[in-house]
Amino acid sequence: MFASSGDLALGALREADRLGLDIPGRLSLAAFGNTDWFETCRRPVTAFAHPLHEIGVITAHVPLSRLNGDSRPEPSRIRRAHARAPA
């Protein structure tokens, strides 16, 4: 299951508990957004965190560099991070 935010992921975890669905045995969960609380989760959740600082830097840099005559496209970067659920 995919959740578009950390809040929706929390709701999905609660509903899975209510229905007796085992995570990750019967259901896997991936979520985007606020992932700070995932570290306290006793079940593994795949998280896609947004690098907000980097997004802000690039958002400011691209238009300024274009104003200064730089027409090169900004390189795209994808970074992988792994988190573990507490034992």
C-alpha positions as CSV (number, residue, x, y, z in Angstrom):
1,M,0.0,0.0,0.0
2,F,1.2,3.5,-0.8
3,A,0.4,6.5,1.5
4,S,0.9,10.0,0.2
5,S,1.8,11.4,3.6
6,G,3.0,10.3,7.0
7,D,-0.4,11.0,8.5
8,L,-2.1,8.6,6.0
9,A,0.5,6.0,6.7
10,L,-0.3,6.2,10.4
11,G,-4.0,5.8,9.6
12,A,-3.1,2.8,7.4
13,L,-1.1,1.2,10.2
14,R,-3.9,1.7,12.7
15,E,-6.5,0.2,10.2
16,A,-4.2,-2.8,9.5
17,D,-4.0,-3.4,13.2
18,R,-7.8,-3.2,13.6
19,L,-8.2,-5.7,10.7
20,G,-5.5,-8.0,12.0
21,L,-3.3,-7.6,8.9
22,D,0.3,-8.4,9.5
23,I,2.8,-5.8,8.2
24,P,5.0,-6.7,6.4
25,G,3.8,-10.3,6.2
26,R,0.5,-9.8,4.5
27,L,0.7,-6.1,3.7
28,S,3.6,-3.8,2.8
29,L,3.5,-0.1,3.4
30,A,5.4,2.7,1.7
31,A,4.8,6.4,2.5
32,F,5.9,9.8,1.3
33,G,6.5,12.9,3.4
34,N,6.7,13.3,7.2
35,T,8.8,10.3,8.2
36,D,10.2,11.4,11.6
37,W,7.9,9.1,13.6
38,F,8.7,6.1,11.5
39,E,11.8,5.5,13.7
40,T,9.4,4.7,16.6
41,C,7.4,2.3,14.5
42,R,7.8,-1.4,15.5
43,R,7.0,-2.6,11.9
44,P,9.1,-1.8,8.8
45,V,7.7,1.0,6.6
46,T,9.4,2.1,3.4
47,A,9.7,5.9,3.5
48,F,10.3,8.4,0.7
49,A,11.5,11.5,2.5
50,H,11.7,14.9,0.7
51,P,15.1,16.6,0.9
52,L,13.5,20.0,1.7
53,H,16.7,21.9,2.2
54,E,18.1,20.7,-1.1
55,I,14.8,21.5,-2.9
56,G,15.0,25.1,-1.5
57,V,18.6,25.6,-2.5
58,I,17.9,24.4,-6.1
59,T,14.7,26.4,-6.2
60,A,16.7,29.6,-5.5
61,H,19.8,28.6,-7.5
62,V,18.1,27.8,-10.9
63,P,16.3,31.1,-11.6
64,L,19.3,33.1,-10.4
65,S,21.7,31.2,-12.6
66,R,19.4,31.7,-15.5
67,L,19.3,35.4,-14.9
68,N,23.1,35.4,-15.0
69,G,23.0,33.7,-18.4
70,D,23.6,30.1,-17.5
71,S,21.3,28.0,-19.6
72,R,22.6,24.5,-18.5
73,P,19.9,22.3,-16.9
74,E,20.3,21.6,-13.2
75,P,21.4,17.9,-12.7
76,S,19.0,15.6,-11.1
77,R,20.0,13.5,-8.1
78,I,18.4,10.6,-6.4
79,R,19.7,9.5,-3.1
80,R,18.9,6.3,-1.3
81,A,18.7,6.0,2.5
82,H,17.8,3.0,4.6
83,A,16.2,3.1,8.0
84,R,15.5,0.3,10.4
85,A,12.7,-0.2,12.8
86,P,13.8,-0.4,16.4
87,A,14.3,-3.8,17.8
